[in-house]
Amino acid sequence: MSSPPVGGAATPERITAARWQAMGGFALLGLVAIIAGGFVAAVTGPTGFTEGSWVAAYLVLVAGVAQLCLGMGQALLAAVPPSKRRRGWQLVLYNVANVAVLFGTLSGSVAVVVAGGALLLVALALFLAAVRRPRTQPPHTHSWYLTLYRILLVILGVSVPAGVVLSVLRHG
């Protein structure tokens, strides 16, 4: 948990600012991944990059959109915005995992894909733990937002072993 903002009591304005700040790194890296996915999609056809459509989809959906949703979701749904340290670990684990999955897939290294998948599961566990106590302060957070957040975590969590199995079948 993070402590109240330095310099006084936790006012609604400071809490709102802390929630926005908690989204920053995830928003930045998520947007970078989405843009990179767009560039990969643009060059896939002209260059004959056979893995290009998969790489573009992975960058946009997993490294980009999912990261945005996970970072924003935990910042808005958690009782207290996650600490800077927790967010740092989440950012590092989630993005190193994505780089490993991409590199392992492109190089045909199942071991690297497995390592990336394991790191991704650890990162997802950290995201889940961040919202184990949902926000109850005004404005009221509807339980279905939290349900959608948890569904995203389940979808990502189930896709990791599925992706590893597909990697083994393809490169193993």
CNS distance restraints for C-alpha pairs under 8 A (distance, minus, plus):
assign (resid   1 and name CA) (resid  80 and name CA) 6.28 0.50 0.50
assign (resid   1 and name CA) (resid  81 and name CA) 7.07 0.50 0.50
assign (resid   1 and name CA) (resid  82 and name CA) 5.66 0.50 0.50
assign (resid   1 and name CA) (resid  83 and name CA) 5.49 0.50 0.50
assign (resid   2 and name CA) (resid  80 and name CA) 6.74 0.50 0.50
assign (resid   2 and name CA) (resid  81 and name CA) 6.62 0.50 0.50
assign (resid   2 and name CA) (resid  82 and name CA) 6.05 0.50 0.50
assign (resid   2 and name CA) (resid  83 and name CA) 4.47 0.50 0.50
assign (resid   2 and name CA) (resid  84 and name CA) 7.57 0.50 0.50
assign (resid   3 and name CA) (resid  83 and name CA) 7.92 0.50 0.50
assign (resid   4 and name CA) (resid   8 and name CA) 7.74 0.50 0.50
assign (resid   4 and name CA) (resid   9 and name CA) 6.61 0.50 0.50
assign (resid   4 and name CA) (resid  10 and name CA) 5.32 0.50 0.50
assign (resid   5 and name CA) (resid   9 and name CA) 7.09 0.50 0.50
assign (resid   5 and name CA) (resid  10 and name CA) 6.16 0.50 0.50
assign (resid   5 and name CA) (resid  14 and name CA) 6.78 0.50 0.50
assign (resid   5 and name CA) (resid  15 and name CA) 7.84 0.50 0.50
assign (resid   5 and name CA) (resid  18 and name CA) 7.83 0.50 0.50
assign (resid  10 and name CA) (resid  14 and name CA) 5.96 0.50 0.50
assign (resid  10 and name CA) (resid  15 and name CA) 6.21 0.50 0.50
assign (resid  11 and name CA) (resid  15 and name CA) 6.19 0.50 0.50
assign (resid  12 and name CA) (resid  16 and name CA) 6.08 0.50 0.50
assign (resid  13 and name CA) (resid  17 and name CA) 6.16 0.50 0.50
assign (resid  14 and name CA) (resid  18 and name CA) 6.07 0.50 0.50
assign (resid  15 and name CA) (resid  19 and name CA) 6.21 0.50 0.50
assign (resid  16 and name CA) (resid  20 and name CA) 6.32 0.50 0.50
assign (resid  17 and name CA) (resid  21 and name CA) 6.09 0.50 0.50
assign (resid  18 and name CA) (resid  22 and name CA) 6.07 0.50 0.50
assign (resid  18 and name CA) (resid  81 and name CA) 6.84 0.50 0.50
assign (resid  19 and name CA) (resid  23 and name CA) 6.71 0.50 0.50
assign (resid  19 and name CA) (resid  75 and name CA) 5.11 0.50 0.50
assign (resid  19 and name CA) (resid  76 and name CA) 6.29 0.50 0.50
assign (resid  19 and name CA) (resid  81 and name CA) 5.71 0.50 0.50
assign (resid  20 and name CA) (resid  24 and name CA) 6.79 0.50 0.50
assign (resid  20 and name CA) (resid  75 and name CA) 7.25 0.50 0.50
assign (resid  22 and name CA) (resid  71 and name CA) 7.44 0.50 0.50
assign (resid  22 and name CA) (resid  72 and name CA) 7.70 0.50 0.50
assign (resid  22 and name CA) (resid  75 and name CA) 5.66 0.50 0.50
assign (resid  22 and name CA) (resid  81 and name CA) 6.50 0.50 0.50
assign (resid  22 and name CA) (resid  82 and name CA) 6.95 0.50 0.50
assign (resid  22 and name CA) (resid  84 and name CA) 7.55 0.50 0.50
assign (resid  22 and name CA) (resid  87 and name CA) 7.40 0.50 0.50
assign (resid  23 and name CA) (resid  27 and name CA) 5.97 0.50 0.50
assign (resid  23 and name CA) (resid  68 and name CA) 7.97 0.50 0.50
assign (resid  23 and name CA) (resid  71 and name CA) 5.37 0.50 0.50
assign (resid  23 and name CA) (resid  72 and name CA) 5.13 0.50 0.50
assign (resid  23 and name CA) (resid  75 and name CA) 6.11 0.50 0.50
assign (resid  24 and name CA) (resid  28 and name CA) 6.14 0.50 0.50
assign (resid  25 and name CA) (resid  29 and name CA) 6.12 0.50 0.50
assign (resid  25 and name CA) (resid  91 and name CA) 7.34 0.50 0.50
assign (resid  26 and name CA) (resid  30 and name CA) 5.70 0.50 0.50
assign (resid  26 and name CA) (resid  67 and name CA) 5.98 0.50 0.50
assign (resid  26 and name CA) (resid  68 and name CA) 5.59 0.50 0.50
assign (resid  26 and name CA) (resid  70 and name CA) 7.94 0.50 0.50
assign (resid  26 and name CA) (resid  71 and name CA) 5.24 0.50 0.50
assign (resid  26 and name CA) (resid  72 and name CA) 7.49 0.50 0.50
assign (resid  26 and name CA) (resid  91 and name CA) 6.90 0.50 0.50
assign (resid  27 and name CA) (resid  31 and name CA) 5.99 0.50 0.50
assign (resid  27 and name CA) (resid  67 and name CA) 7.46 0.50 0.50
assign (resid  27 and name CA) (resid  68 and name CA) 5.20 0.50 0.50
assign (resid  27 and name CA) (resid  71 and name CA) 7.17 0.50 0.50
assign (resid  27 and name CA) (resid  72 and name CA) 7.60 0.50 0.50
assign (resid  28 and name CA) (resid  32 and name CA) 6.23 0.50 0.50
assign (resid  29 and name CA) (resid  33 and name CA) 6.14 0.50 0.50
assign (resid  29 and name CA) (resid  64 and name CA) 7.18 0.50 0.50
assign (resid  29 and name CA) (resid  67 and name CA) 7.84 0.50 0.50
assign (resid  30 and name CA) (resid  34 and name CA) 6.27 0.50 0.50
assign (resid  30 and name CA) (resid  63 and name CA) 6.14 0.50 0.50
assign (resid  30 and name CA) (resid  64 and name CA) 3.87 0.50 0.50
assign (resid  30 and name CA) (resid  65 and name CA) 6.23 0.50 0.50
assign (resid  30 and name CA) (resid  66 and name CA) 7.77 0.50 0.50
assign (resid  30 and name CA) (resid  67 and name CA) 5.46 0.50 0.50
assign (resid  30 and name CA) (resid  68 and name CA) 5.32 0.50 0.50
assign (resid  31 and name CA) (resid  35 and name CA) 6.17 0.50 0.50
assign (resid  31 and name CA) (resid  64 and name CA) 5.96 0.50 0.50
assign (resid  31 and name CA) (resid  65 and name CA) 7.84 0.50 0.50
assign (resid  31 and name CA) (resid  68 and name CA) 7.68 0.50 0.50
assign (resid  32 and name CA) (resid  36 and name CA) 6.06 0.50 0.50
assign (resid  32 and name CA) (resid  64 and name CA) 7.31 0.50 0.50
assign (resid  33 and name CA) (resid  37 and name CA) 6.02 0.50 0.50
assign (resid  33 and name CA) (resid  59 and name CA) 5.33 0.50 0.50
assign (resid  33 and name CA) (resid  60 and name CA) 6.07 0.50 0.50
assign (resid  33 and name CA) (resid  63 and name CA) 5.78 0.50 0.50
assign (resid  33 and name CA) (resid  64 and name CA) 4.84 0.50 0.50
assign (resid  34 and name CA) (resid  38 and name CA) 6.30 0.50 0.50
assign (resid  34 and name CA) (resid  59 and name CA) 6.04 0.50 0.50
assign (resid  34 and name CA) (resid  60 and name CA) 4.36 0.50 0.50
assign (resid  34 and name CA) (resid  61 and name CA) 7.68 0.50 0.50
assign (resid  34 and name CA) (resid  63 and name CA) 7.53 0.50 0.50
assign (resid  34 and name CA) (resid  64 and name CA) 4.94 0.50 0.50
assign (resid  34 and name CA) (resid  65 and name CA) 7.15 0.50 0.50
assign (resid  35 and name CA) (resid  39 and name CA) 6.37 0.50 0.50
assign (resid  35 and name CA) (resid  60 and name CA) 7.65 0.50 0.50
assign (resid  36 and name CA) (resid  40 and name CA) 6.21 0.50 0.50
assign (resid  36 and name CA) (resid  56 and name CA) 7.61 0.50 0.50
assign (resid  36 and name CA) (resid  59 and name CA) 6.96 0.50 0.50
assign (resid  36 and name CA) (resid  60 and name CA) 7.82 0.50 0.50
assign (resid  37 and name CA) (resid  41 and name CA) 6.10 0.50 0.50
assign (resid  37 and name CA) (resid  55 and name CA) 7.07 0.50 0.50
assign (resid  37 and name CA) (resid  56 and name CA) 4.16 0.50 0.50
assign (resid  37 and name CA) (resid  57 and name CA) 6.71 0.50 0.50
assign (resid  37 and name CA) (resid  58 and name CA) 7.62 0.50 0.50
assign (resid  37 and name CA) (resid  59 and name CA) 4.95 0.50 0.50
assign (resid  37 and name CA) (resid  60 and name CA) 5.24 0.50 0.50
assign (resid  38 and name CA) (resid  42 and name CA) 6.18 0.50 0.50
assign (resid  38 and name CA) (resid  56 and name CA) 6.53 0.50 0.50
assign (resid  38 and name CA) (resid  60 and name CA) 7.51 0.50 0.50
assign (resid  39 and name CA) (resid  43 and name CA) 6.40 0.50 0.50
assign (resid  39 and name CA) (resid  56 and name CA) 7.93 0.50 0.50
assign (resid  40 and name CA) (resid  44 and name CA) 5.97 0.50 0.50
assign (resid  40 and name CA) (resid  52 and name CA) 6.19 0.50 0.50
assign (resid  40 and name CA) (resid  53 and name CA) 7.71 0.50 0.50
assign (resid  40 and name CA) (resid  55 and name CA) 7.23 0.50 0.50
assign (resid  40 and name CA) (resid  56 and name CA) 5.47 0.50 0.50
assign (resid  41 and name CA) (resid  45 and name CA) 7.71 0.50 0.50
assign (resid  41 and name CA) (resid  52 and name CA) 6.36 0.50 0.50
assign (resid  41 and name CA) (resid  53 and name CA) 6.14 0.50 0.50
assign (resid  41 and name CA) (resid  56 and name CA) 5.43 0.50 0.50
assign (resid  42 and name CA) (resid  46 and name CA) 7.94 0.50 0.50
assign (resid  43 and name CA) (resid  47 and name CA) 5.87 0.50 0.50
assign (resid  43 and name CA) (resid  49 and name CA) 7.65 0.50 0.50
assign (resid  43 and name CA) (resid  52 and name CA) 7.94 0.50 0.50
assign (resid  44 and name CA) (resid  48 and name CA) 5.76 0.50 0.50
assign (resid  44 and name CA) (resid  49 and name CA) 4.88 0.50 0.50
assign (resid  44 and name CA) (resid  50 and name CA) 7.21 0.50 0.50
assign (resid  44 and name CA) (resid  52 and name CA) 5.01 0.50 0.50
assign (resid  44 and name CA) (resid  53 and name CA) 6.81 0.50 0.50
assign (resid  45 and name CA) (resid  49 and name CA) 6.78 0.50 0.50
assign (resid  51 and name CA) (resid  55 and name CA) 6.16 0.50 0.50
assign (resid  51 and name CA) (resid 106 and name CA) 7.38 0.50 0.50
assign (resid  52 and name CA) (resid  56 and name CA) 5.94 0.50 0.50
assign (resid  53 and name CA) (resid  57 and name CA) 6.08 0.50 0.50
assign (resid  54 and name CA) (resid  58 and name CA) 6.04 0.50 0.50
assign (resid  55 and name CA) (resid  59 and name CA) 6.04 0.50 0.50
assign (resid  55 and name CA) (resid 102 and name CA) 7.06 0.50 0.50
assign (resid  56 and name CA) (resid  60 and name CA) 6.10 0.50 0.50
assign (resid  57 and name CA) (resid  61 and name CA) 5.77 0.50 0.50
assign (resid  57 and name CA) (resid  62 and name CA) 7.82 0.50 0.50
assign (resid  58 and name CA) (resid  62 and name CA) 5.26 0.50 0.50
assign (resid  58 and name CA) (resid  63 and name CA) 6.49 0.50 0.50
assign (resid  59 and name CA) (resid  63 and name CA) 4.85 0.50 0.50
assign (resid  59 and name CA) (resid  64 and name CA) 5.85 0.50 0.50
assign (resid  60 and name CA) (resid  64 and name CA) 4.75 0.50 0.50
assign (resid  60 and name CA) (resid  65 and name CA) 6.06 0.50 0.50
assign (resid  61 and name CA) (resid  65 and name CA) 5.00 0.50 0.50
assign (resid  61 and name CA) (resid  66 and name CA) 5.99 0.50 0.50
assign (resid  62 and name CA) (resid  66 and name CA) 5.03 0.50 0.50
assign (resid  62 and name CA) (resid  67 and name CA) 6.75 0.50 0.50
assign (resid  62 and name CA) (resid  98 and name CA) 7.93 0.50 0.50
assign (resid  63 and name CA) (resid  67 and name CA) 5.77 0.50 0.50
assign (resid  63 and name CA) (resid  95 and name CA) 7.15 0.50 0.50
assign (resid  63 and name CA) (resid  98 and name CA) 6.37 0.50 0.50
assign (resid  64 and name CA) (resid  68 and name CA) 6.24 0.50 0.50
assign (resid  65 and name CA) (resid  69 and name CA) 6.19 0.50 0.50
assign (resid  66 and name CA) (resid  70 and name CA) 5.98 0.50 0.50
assign (resid  66 and name CA) (resid 152 and name CA) 7.73 0.50 0.50
assign (resid  67 and name CA) (resid  71 and name CA) 5.98 0.50 0.50
assign (resid  68 and name CA) (resid  72 and name CA) 5.94 0.50 0.50
assign (resid  69 and name CA) (resid  73 and name CA) 5.54 0.50 0.50
assign (resid  69 and name CA) (resid 149 and name CA) 7.74 0.50 0.50
assign (resid  70 and name CA) (resid  74 and name CA) 6.10 0.50 0.50
assign (resid  70 and name CA) (resid 127 and name CA) 6.94 0.50 0.50
assign (resid  70 and name CA) (resid 149 and name CA) 7.22 0.50 0.50
assign (resid  71 and name CA) (resid  75 and name CA) 6.28 0.50 0.50
assign (resid  72 and name CA) (resid  76 and name CA) 6.17 0.50 0.50
assign (resid  73 and name CA) (resid  77 and name CA) 5.70 0.50 0.50
assign (resid  73 and name CA) (resid  78 and name CA) 7.99 0.50 0.50
assign (resid  73 and name CA) (resid 149 and name CA) 6.51 0.50 0.50
assign (resid  74 and name CA) (resid  78 and name CA) 5.39 0.50 0.50
assign (resid  74 and name CA) (resid  81 and name CA) 7.10 0.50 0.50
assign (resid  74 and name CA) (resid  82 and name CA) 7.45 0.50 0.50
assign (resid  74 and name CA) (resid 127 and name CA) 6.89 0.50 0.50
assign (resid  74 and name CA) (resid 130 and name CA) 6.33 0.50 0.50
assign (resid  74 and name CA) (resid 131 and name CA) 5.96 0.50 0.50
assign (resid  75 and name CA) (resid  80 and name CA) 7.83 0.50 0.50
assign (resid  75 and name CA) (resid  81 and name CA) 5.04 0.50 0.50
assign (resid  75 and name CA) (resid  82 and name CA) 6.79 0.50 0.50
assign (resid  76 and name CA) (resid  81 and name CA) 7.32 0.50 0.50
assign (resid  76 and name CA) (resid 135 and name CA) 7.67 0.50 0.50
assign (resid  77 and name CA) (resid 131 and name CA) 6.32 0.50 0.50
assign (resid  77 and name CA) (resid 134 and name CA) 5.64 0.50 0.50
assign (resid  77 and name CA) (resid 135 and name CA) 5.25 0.50 0.50
assign (resid  77 and name CA) (resid 141 and name CA) 7.01 0.50 0.50
assign (resid  77 and name CA) (resid 145 and name CA) 7.86 0.50 0.50
assign (resid  77 and name CA) (resid 146 and name CA) 6.68 0.50 0.50
assign (resid  78 and name CA) (resid  82 and name CA) 7.49 0.50 0.50
assign (resid  78 and name CA) (resid 130 and name CA) 6.20 0.50 0.50
assign (resid  78 and name CA) (resid 131 and name CA) 4.50 0.50 0.50
assign (resid  78 and name CA) (resid 132 and name CA) 7.35 0.50 0.50
assign (resid  78 and name CA) (resid 133 and name CA) 6.18 0.50 0.50
assign (resid  78 and name CA) (resid 134 and name CA) 4.85 0.50 0.50
assign (resid  78 and name CA) (resid 135 and name CA) 5.00 0.50 0.50
assign (resid  79 and name CA) (resid 131 and name CA) 7.19 0.50 0.50
assign (resid  79 and name CA) (resid 133 and name CA) 5.74 0.50 0.50
assign (resid  79 and name CA) (resid 134 and name CA) 5.08 0.50 0.50
assign (resid  79 and name CA) (resid 135 and name CA) 3.83 0.50 0.50
assign (resid  79 and name CA) (resid 136 and name CA) 6.68 0.50 0.50
assign (resid  79 and name CA) (resid 137 and name CA) 7.79 0.50 0.50
assign (resid  80 and name CA) (resid 135 and name CA) 7.23 0.50 0.50
assign (resid  82 and name CA) (resid  86 and name CA) 6.13 0.50 0.50
assign (resid  82 and name CA) (resid  87 and name CA) 6.34 0.50 0.50
assign (resid  82 and name CA) (resid 130 and name CA) 6.34 0.50 0.50
assign (resid  83 and name CA) (resid  87 and name CA) 6.23 0.50 0.50
assign (resid  84 and name CA) (resid  88 and name CA) 6.01 0.50 0.50
assign (resid  85 and name CA) (resid  89 and name CA) 6.34 0.50 0.50
assign (resid  86 and name CA) (resid  90 and name CA) 6.15 0.50 0.50
assign (resid  86 and name CA) (resid 126 and name CA) 7.78 0.50 0.50
assign (resid  87 and name CA) (resid  91 and name CA) 6.00 0.50 0.50
assign (resid  88 and name CA) (resid  92 and name CA) 6.12 0.50 0.50
assign (resid  89 and name CA) (resid  93 and name CA) 5.89 0.50 0.50
assign (resid  89 and name CA) (resid 123 and name CA) 7.81 0.50 0.50
assign (resid  90 and name CA) (resid  94 and name CA) 5.76 0.50 0.50
assign (resid  90 and name CA) (resid 123 and name CA) 5.44 0.50 0.50
assign (resid  90 and name CA) (resid 126 and name CA) 6.66 0.50 0.50
assign (resid  90 and name CA) (resid 127 and name CA) 7.28 0.50 0.50
assign (resid  91 and name CA) (resid  95 and name CA) 5.96 0.50 0.50
assign (resid  92 and name CA) (resid  96 and name CA) 5.82 0.50 0.50
assign (resid  93 and name CA) (resid  97 and name CA) 5.84 0.50 0.50
assign (resid  93 and name CA) (resid 119 and name CA) 5.93 0.50 0.50
assign (resid  93 and name CA) (resid 120 and name CA) 6.66 0.50 0.50
assign (resid  93 and name CA) (resid 122 and name CA) 7.47 0.50 0.50
assign (resid  93 and name CA) (resid 123 and name CA) 5.58 0.50 0.50
assign (resid  94 and name CA) (resid  98 and name CA) 6.30 0.50 0.50
assign (resid  94 and name CA) (resid 119 and name CA) 7.00 0.50 0.50
assign (resid  94 and name CA) (resid 120 and name CA) 5.55 0.50 0.50
assign (resid  94 and name CA) (resid 123 and name CA) 5.45 0.50 0.50
assign (resid  94 and name CA) (resid 124 and name CA) 7.82 0.50 0.50
assign (resid  95 and name CA) (resid  99 and name CA) 6.19 0.50 0.50
assign (resid  96 and name CA) (resid 100 and name CA) 6.07 0.50 0.50
assign (resid  96 and name CA) (resid 116 and name CA) 7.28 0.50 0.50
assign (resid  96 and name CA) (resid 119 and name CA) 7.71 0.50 0.50
assign (resid  97 and name CA) (resid 101 and name CA) 6.17 0.50 0.50
assign (resid  97 and name CA) (resid 115 and name CA) 7.54 0.50 0.50
assign (resid  97 and name CA) (resid 116 and name CA) 4.16 0.50 0.50
assign (resid  97 and name CA) (resid 117 and name CA) 6.45 0.50 0.50
assign (resid  97 and name CA) (resid 118 and name CA) 7.75 0.50 0.50
assign (resid  97 and name CA) (resid 119 and name CA) 5.26 0.50 0.50
assign (resid  97 and name CA) (resid 120 and name CA) 5.22 0.50 0.50
assign (resid  98 and name CA) (resid 102 and name CA) 6.13 0.50 0.50
assign (resid  98 and name CA) (resid 116 and name CA) 6.49 0.50 0.50
assign (resid  98 and name CA) (resid 120 and name CA) 7.33 0.50 0.50
assign (resid  99 and name CA) (resid 103 and name CA) 5.94 0.50 0.50
assign (resid  99 and name CA) (resid 116 and name CA) 7.55 0.50 0.50
assign (resid 100 and name CA) (resid 104 and name CA) 5.72 0.50 0.50
assign (resid 100 and name CA) (resid 112 and name CA) 5.92 0.50 0.50
assign (resid 100 and name CA) (resid 113 and name CA) 6.14 0.50 0.50
assign (resid 100 and name CA) (resid 115 and name CA) 7.20 0.50 0.50
assign (resid 100 and name CA) (resid 116 and name CA) 4.78 0.50 0.50
assign (resid 101 and name CA) (resid 105 and name CA) 5.96 0.50 0.50
assign (resid 101 and name CA) (resid 112 and name CA) 6.67 0.50 0.50
assign (resid 101 and name CA) (resid 113 and name CA) 4.59 0.50 0.50
assign (resid 101 and name CA) (resid 114 and name CA) 7.71 0.50 0.50
assign (resid 101 and name CA) (resid 115 and name CA) 7.93 0.50 0.50
assign (resid 101 and name CA) (resid 116 and name CA) 5.07 0.50 0.50
assign (resid 101 and name CA) (resid 117 and name CA) 6.79 0.50 0.50
assign (resid 102 and name CA) (resid 106 and name CA) 6.14 0.50 0.50
assign (resid 102 and name CA) (resid 113 and name CA) 7.66 0.50 0.50
assign (resid 103 and name CA) (resid 107 and name CA) 5.94 0.50 0.50
assign (resid 103 and name CA) (resid 112 and name CA) 7.47 0.50 0.50
assign (resid 103 and name CA) (resid 113 and name CA) 7.74 0.50 0.50
assign (resid 104 and name CA) (resid 108 and name CA) 5.67 0.50 0.50
assign (resid 104 and name CA) (resid 109 and name CA) 4.65 0.50 0.50
assign (resid 104 and name CA) (resid 110 and name CA) 6.23 0.50 0.50
assign (resid 104 and name CA) (resid 111 and name CA) 7.37 0.50 0.50
assign (resid 104 and name CA) (resid 112 and name CA) 4.77 0.50 0.50
assign (resid 104 and name CA) (resid 113 and name CA) 4.81 0.50 0.50
assign (resid 105 and name CA) (resid 109 and name CA) 6.39 0.50 0.50
assign (resid 105 and name CA) (resid 110 and name CA) 7.30 0.50 0.50
assign (resid 105 and name CA) (resid 113 and name CA) 6.43 0.50 0.50
assign (resid 105 and name CA) (resid 167 and name CA) 7.05 0.50 0.50
assign (resid 108 and name CA) (resid 171 and name CA) 5.63 0.50 0.50
assign (resid 109 and name CA) (resid 113 and name CA) 6.53 0.50 0.50
assign (resid 109 and name CA) (resid 171 and name CA) 7.16 0.50 0.50
assign (resid 110 and name CA) (resid 114 and name CA) 6.09 0.50 0.50
assign (resid 110 and name CA) (resid 164 and name CA) 7.58 0.50 0.50
assign (resid 110 and name CA) (resid 167 and name CA) 6.11 0.50 0.50
assign (resid 110 and name CA) (resid 168 and name CA) 6.04 0.50 0.50
assign (resid 110 and name CA) (resid 171 and name CA) 6.55 0.50 0.50
assign (resid 110 and name CA) (resid 172 and name CA) 6.60 0.50 0.50
assign (resid 111 and name CA) (resid 115 and name CA) 6.16 0.50 0.50
assign (resid 112 and name CA) (resid 116 and name CA) 6.05 0.50 0.50
assign (resid 113 and name CA) (resid 117 and name CA) 6.02 0.50 0.50
assign (resid 113 and name CA) (resid 164 and name CA) 6.54 0.50 0.50
assign (resid 113 and name CA) (resid 167 and name CA) 7.34 0.50 0.50
assign (resid 114 and name CA) (resid 118 and name CA) 6.15 0.50 0.50
assign (resid 114 and name CA) (resid 164 and name CA) 6.08 0.50 0.50
assign (resid 115 and name CA) (resid 119 and name CA) 6.29 0.50 0.50
assign (resid 116 and name CA) (resid 120 and name CA) 6.08 0.50 0.50
assign (resid 117 and name CA) (resid 121 and name CA) 6.27 0.50 0.50
assign (resid 117 and name CA) (resid 160 and name CA) 5.66 0.50 0.50
assign (resid 117 and name CA) (resid 161 and name CA) 7.35 0.50 0.50
assign (resid 117 and name CA) (resid 164 and name CA) 7.10 0.50 0.50
assign (resid 118 and name CA) (resid 122 and name CA) 6.43 0.50 0.50
assign (resid 119 and name CA) (resid 123 and name CA) 6.24 0.50 0.50
assign (resid 120 and name CA) (resid 124 and name CA) 6.16 0.50 0.50
assign (resid 120 and name CA) (resid 160 and name CA) 7.64 0.50 0.50
assign (resid 121 and name CA) (resid 125 and name CA) 6.20 0.50 0.50
assign (resid 121 and name CA) (resid 157 and name CA) 6.39 0.50 0.50
assign (resid 121 and name CA) (resid 160 and name CA) 7.44 0.50 0.50
assign (resid 122 and name CA) (resid 126 and name CA) 6.43 0.50 0.50
assign (resid 123 and name CA) (resid 127 and name CA) 6.39 0.50 0.50
assign (resid 124 and name CA) (resid 128 and name CA) 6.18 0.50 0.50
assign (resid 124 and name CA) (resid 153 and name CA) 6.52 0.50 0.50
assign (resid 124 and name CA) (resid 156 and name CA) 7.97 0.50 0.50
assign (resid 124 and name CA) (resid 157 and name CA) 7.14 0.50 0.50
assign (resid 125 and name CA) (resid 129 and name CA) 6.09 0.50 0.50
assign (resid 126 and name CA) (resid 130 and name CA) 6.23 0.50 0.50
assign (resid 127 and name CA) (resid 131 and name CA) 7.03 0.50 0.50
assign (resid 128 and name CA) (resid 132 and name CA) 6.47 0.50 0.50
assign (resid 128 and name CA) (resid 150 and name CA) 7.26 0.50 0.50
assign (resid 128 and name CA) (resid 153 and name CA) 7.26 0.50 0.50
assign (resid 134 and name CA) (resid 146 and name CA) 7.49 0.50 0.50
assign (resid 135 and name CA) (resid 140 and name CA) 7.89 0.50 0.50
assign (resid 135 and name CA) (resid 141 and name CA) 6.61 0.50 0.50
assign (resid 136 and name CA) (resid 140 and name CA) 6.20 0.50 0.50
assign (resid 136 and name CA) (resid 141 and name CA) 6.67 0.50 0.50
assign (resid 137 and name CA) (resid 141 and name CA) 7.98 0.50 0.50
assign (resid 141 and name CA) (resid 145 and name CA) 7.09 0.50 0.50
assign (resid 142 and name CA) (resid 146 and name CA) 7.28 0.50 0.50
assign (resid 143 and name CA) (resid 147 and name CA) 6.21 0.50 0.50
assign (resid 144 and name CA) (resid 148 and name CA) 6.03 0.50 0.50
assign (resid 145 and name CA) (resid 149 and name CA) 6.22 0.50 0.50
assign (resid 146 and name CA) (resid 150 and name CA) 6.20 0.50 0.50
assign (resid 147 and name CA) (resid 151 and name CA) 6.09 0.50 0.50
assign (resid 148 and name CA) (resid 152 and name CA) 6.23 0.50 0.50
assign (resid 149 and name CA) (resid 153 and name CA) 6.48 0.50 0.50
assign (resid 150 and name CA) (resid 154 and name CA) 6.22 0.50 0.50
assign (resid 151 and name CA) (resid 155 and name CA) 6.11 0.50 0.50
assign (resid 152 and name CA) (resid 156 and name CA) 6.16 0.50 0.50
assign (resid 153 and name CA) (resid 157 and name CA) 5.88 0.50 0.50
assign (resid 154 and name CA) (resid 158 and name CA) 5.99 0.50 0.50
assign (resid 155 and name CA) (resid 159 and name CA) 6.09 0.50 0.50
assign (resid 156 and name CA) (resid 160 and name CA) 6.43 0.50 0.50
assign (resid 157 and name CA) (resid 161 and name CA) 7.61 0.50 0.50
assign (resid 158 and name CA) (resid 162 and name CA) 6.56 0.50 0.50
assign (resid 159 and name CA) (resid 163 and name CA) 5.85 0.50 0.50
assign (resid 160 and name CA) (resid 164 and name CA) 6.24 0.50 0.50
assign (resid 161 and name CA) (resid 165 and name CA) 6.12 0.50 0.50
assign (resid 162 and name CA) (resid 166 and name CA) 6.27 0.50 0.50
assign (resid 163 and name CA) (resid 167 and name CA) 6.11 0.50 0.50
assign (resid 164 and name CA) (resid 168 and name CA) 6.21 0.50 0.50
assign (resid 165 and name CA) (resid 169 and name CA) 6.18 0.50 0.50
assign (resid 166 and name CA) (resid 170 and name CA) 6.05 0.50 0.50
assign (resid 167 and name CA) (resid 171 and name CA) 5.75 0.50 0.50
assign (resid 167 and name CA) (resid 172 and name CA) 7.06 0.50 0.50
assign (resid 168 and name CA) (resid 172 and name CA) 4.30 0.50 0.50
